[in-house]
Amino acid sequence: MGYVGVLVISIILIFIIILVSVLTTSKAYDYKHTVDPIENNPHLDNEDTENKDEPNQS
């Protein structure tokens, strides 16, 4: 196998890697994220009580 064979195999590998990268990125952008509902969130209740206890510093 000469220089031409190594060059052809290298180019094929580069195209395969680029194709896999594009497919992976495309699949990642298509993923739909979900958000937890606001109801029954203990952090929101906790923030409300903390803000009421502190005096207004304006």
C-alpha positions in Angstrom: 0.0 0.0 0.0 1.5 3.2 -1.1 1.0 6.9 -0.3 -2.2 7.0 -2.4 -3.8 4.1 -0.4 -3.0 5.8 2.9 -4.3 9.0 1.6 -7.6 7.4 0.4 -8.1 5.6 3.7 -7.4 8.8 5.7 -9.9 10.8 3.7 -12.5 8.1 4.1 -11.9 8.1 7.9 -12.2 11.9 8.0 -15.5 11.8 6.2 -16.9 9.1 8.5 -15.8 11.1 11.6 -17.4 14.3 10.3 -20.6 12.4 9.3 -20.9 10.9 12.8 -20.3 14.3 14.4 -23.0 16.0 12.3 -25.5 13.2 13.1 -24.8 13.4 16.8 -25.1 17.1 16.9 -28.3 17.0 14.9 -29.8 14.4 17.3 -28.8 16.6 20.3 -30.6 19.6 18.9 -33.7 17.6 18.2 -33.9 16.4 21.9 -36.8 18.0 23.7 -36.1 19.0 27.3 -38.8 19.0 29.9 -39.3 21.4 32.8 -40.7 20.5 36.1 -44.0 22.2 37.0 -44.0 25.1 39.3 -46.7 23.6 41.6 -45.4 21.8 44.7 -41.9 23.2 44.4 -40.4 23.4 47.9 -37.7 25.9 46.7 -40.3 28.5 45.8 -42.1 28.1 49.2 -38.7 28.4 50.9 -37.7 31.6 49.0 -41.0 33.3 49.9 -40.6 32.7 53.6 -37.0 33.9 53.5 -37.9 37.1 51.7 -40.7 37.9 54.2 -38.3 37.6 57.2 -35.8 40.0 55.8 -36.4 43.7 56.0 -36.5 45.8 52.9 -33.0 47.2 52.3 -33.9 49.8 49.6 
